[in-house]
Structure formats: structure tokens, C-alpha cells
Amino acid sequence: MDTSKKYRQLIKFIEELPNVQYKKTFIFTTRRITSEIRMKKDYEIILKLLENKGFTIINDFNVKGFNTISILKCIVEMNSSDGNHLP
């Protein structure tokens, strides 16, 4: 399981949600660069927690997010542009 602070906060938030009956929900998530196997495992935990609360997952979308915690941050920032500067 992912041990990041934000992931733990998300799990806690879901656990504190009230139980519902057949409440439709859409899941949009971003993720850092990680293996597909680990991402799938962490994502399944979120899905199961929501389903156990009574939510019906109607669809989901997952995309890689911006990396802000590793050496890759420097590389990504050097290669990105906000559109206001010419190369």
C-alpha cells in the first residue's frame, strides 16, 4: 500500500464517509510515476472502500500526475514551459 501522506489522508477521508445506498460516484485520480502493478493495487483498495460504503462506481479516470518529490522534479521542470517564455 502506498504510504504517502496524501494517500493516507484519502483513505482516512473515505473511511469517514457515511454509509450510503447505491450512491453513484465517478472517481478521478492522479498518480505519481510508479509501477502499473502497485498503482492497480492501491487503486483497488480505494474502489473496495467506496463500494463497502455503498457507493456504485459508474466510471473512473486515472492519469499520471506531476512529480513533485524526486530528482525527476528537476528534470521535468527544466523541460516544461508555462507558455510565457520563448525557448
KOLLUMVEX-119900 format. One record per residue (C-alpha): residue number from 1; residue in three letters; x negated, y, z. Coordinates in Angstrom, 1 decimal, m for minus. Each point is the difference from the previous one (the first is absolute). Last residue first. Layout:
BEGIN
{k:NUM; r:ALA; X:X; Y:Y; Z:Z} $
...
END
This chain:
BEGIN
{k:87; r:PRO; X:m12.8; Y:28.7; Z:m25.8} $
{k:86; r:LEU; X:2.6; Y:2.8; Z:0.1} $
{k:85; r:HIS; X:1.5; Y:0.6; Z:3.4} $
{k:84; r:ASN; X:3.7; Y:0.5; Z:0.9} $
{k:83; r:GLY; X:1.1; Y:m3.5; Z:m1.0} $
{k:82; r:ASP; X:m0.5; Y:m1.3; Z:3.5} $
{k:81; r:SER; X:m2.8; Y:m2.1; Z:m1.2} $
{k:80; r:SER; X:m1.2; Y:m3.5; Z:1.0} $
{k:79; r:ASN; X:m3.4; Y:m1.7; Z:m0.6} $
{k:78; r:MET; X:m1.9; Y:1.5; Z:2.9} $
{k:77; r:GLU; X:3.0; Y:m0.6; Z:2.3} $
{k:76; r:VAL; X:0.1; Y:m3.6; Z:m1.0} $
{k:75; r:ILE; X:m3.7; Y:m0.6; Z:0.6} $
{k:74; r:CYS; X:0.1; Y:1.8; Z:3.4} $
{k:73; r:LYS; X:3.1; Y:m2.0; Z:1.0} $
{k:72; r:LEU; X:m1.6; Y:m3.2; Z:m1.1} $
{k:71; r:ILE; X:m2.3; Y:0.3; Z:3.0} $
{k:70; r:SER; X:3.0; Y:m0.8; Z:2.1} $
{k:69; r:ILE; X:3.0; Y:1.4; Z:1.8} $
{k:68; r:THR; X:2.0; Y:2.3; Z:m2.3} $
{k:67; r:ASN; X:0.9; Y:m2.4; Z:m2.9} $
{k:66; r:PHE; X:3.0; Y:1.4; Z:m2.0} $
{k:65; r:GLY; X:2.8; Y:m2.5; Z:m0.3} $
{k:64; r:LYS; X:0.4; Y:m3.2; Z:m2.0} $
{k:63; r:VAL; X:3.7; Y:m0.5; Z:m0.9} $
{k:62; r:ASN; X:2.9; Y:m2.1; Z:1.3} $
{k:61; r:PHE; X:3.6; Y:0.3; Z:m1.0} $
{k:60; r:ASP; X:2.9; Y:m1.8; Z:1.5} $
{k:59; r:ASN; X:3.6; Y:m1.0; Z:m0.8} $
{k:58; r:ILE; X:3.3; Y:m0.8; Z:1.5} $
{k:57; r:ILE; X:m1.4; Y:m1.1; Z:3.4} $
{k:56; r:THR; X:3.0; Y:m0.8; Z:2.2} $
{k:55; r:PHE; X:m0.6; Y:1.2; Z:3.5} $
{k:54; r:GLY; X:1.3; Y:m2.0; Z:2.9} $
{k:53; r:LYS; X:m2.8; Y:0.6; Z:2.5} $
{k:52; r:ASN; X:m1.5; Y:m3.4; Z:m0.9} $
{k:51; r:GLU; X:m0.1; Y:1.1; Z:m3.6} $
{k:50; r:LEU; X:m2.0; Y:3.1; Z:1.0} $
{k:49; r:LEU; X:m2.5; Y:m2.1; Z:2.0} $
{k:48; r:LYS; X:m0.2; Y:m2.6; Z:m2.8} $
{k:47; r:LEU; X:m0.8; Y:2.7; Z:m2.7} $
{k:46; r:ILE; X:m2.6; Y:1.7; Z:2.1} $
{k:45; r:ILE; X:m1.8; Y:m3.3; Z:0.7} $
{k:44; r:GLU; X:0.2; Y:m0.9; Z:m3.7} $
{k:43; r:TYR; X:m1.8; Y:3.2; Z:m0.8} $
{k:42; r:ASP; X:m2.9; Y:m0.8; Z:2.3} $
{k:41; r:LYS; X:m0.4; Y:m3.5; Z:m1.6} $
{k:40; r:LYS; X:0.3; Y:1.4; Z:m3.5} $
{k:39; r:MET; X:m2.6; Y:2.7; Z:0.7} $
{k:38; r:ARG; X:m2.4; Y:m2.6; Z:1.4} $
{k:37; r:ILE; X:0.4; Y:m2.3; Z:m3.0} $
{k:36; r:GLU; X:m0.3; Y:2.9; Z:m2.5} $
{k:35; r:SER; X:m3.3; Y:1.1; Z:1.6} $
{k:34; r:THR; X:m0.4; Y:3.5; Z:1.2} $
{k:33; r:ILE; X:m0.1; Y:3.5; Z:m1.4} $
{k:32; r:ARG; X:2.2; Y:2.1; Z:2.2} $
{k:31; r:ARG; X:3.8; Y:m0.4; Z:m0.2} $
{k:30; r:THR; X:3.0; Y:2.0; Z:m0.9} $
{k:29; r:THR; X:3.5; Y:m1.1; Z:0.8} $
{k:28; r:PHE; X:3.5; Y:0.6; Z:m1.2} $
{k:27; r:ILE; X:2.7; Y:m2.3; Z:1.4} $
{k:26; r:PHE; X:3.6; Y:0.3; Z:m1.0} $
{k:25; r:THR; X:2.8; Y:m0.8; Z:2.5} $
{k:24; r:LYS; X:3.5; Y:m1.3; Z:0.1} $
{k:23; r:LYS; X:1.5; Y:m0.4; Z:3.4} $
{k:22; r:TYR; X:1.5; Y:m3.5; Z:0.2} $
{k:21; r:GLN; X:0.8; Y:0.2; Z:3.7} $
{k:20; r:VAL; X:m2.2; Y:2.1; Z:2.2} $
{k:19; r:ASN; X:m2.4; Y:m0.5; Z:2.9} $
{k:18; r:PRO; X:m1.4; Y:3.2; Z:1.3} $
{k:17; r:LEU; X:m3.5; Y:1.1; Z:m1.1} $
{k:16; r:GLU; X:m2.7; Y:m0.4; Z:2.8} $
{k:15; r:GLU; X:m1.7; Y:m3.0; Z:m1.7} $
{k:14; r:ILE; X:m0.2; Y:2.0; Z:m3.3} $
{k:13; r:PHE; X:m1.7; Y:2.9; Z:1.7} $
{k:12; r:LYS; X:m2.4; Y:m2.2; Z:1.9} $
{k:11; r:ILE; X:m1.0; Y:m1.7; Z:m3.3} $
{k:10; r:LEU; X:m0.5; Y:3.4; Z:m1.7} $
{k:9; r:GLN; X:m2.1; Y:1.2; Z:2.9} $
{k:8; r:ARG; X:m2.1; Y:m3.1; Z:m0.2} $
{k:7; r:TYR; X:m0.5; Y:0.6; Z:m3.7} $
{k:6; r:LYS; X:m1.0; Y:3.6; Z:0.6} $
{k:5; r:LYS; X:m2.6; Y:m1.0; Z:2.7} $
{k:4; r:SER; X:m1.6; Y:m2.6; Z:m2.2} $
{k:3; r:THR; X:0.0; Y:m3.5; Z:1.2} $
{k:2; r:ASP; X:1.2; Y:m1.7; Z:m3.2} $
{k:1; r:MET; X:1.2; Y:m3.5; Z:0.8} $
END
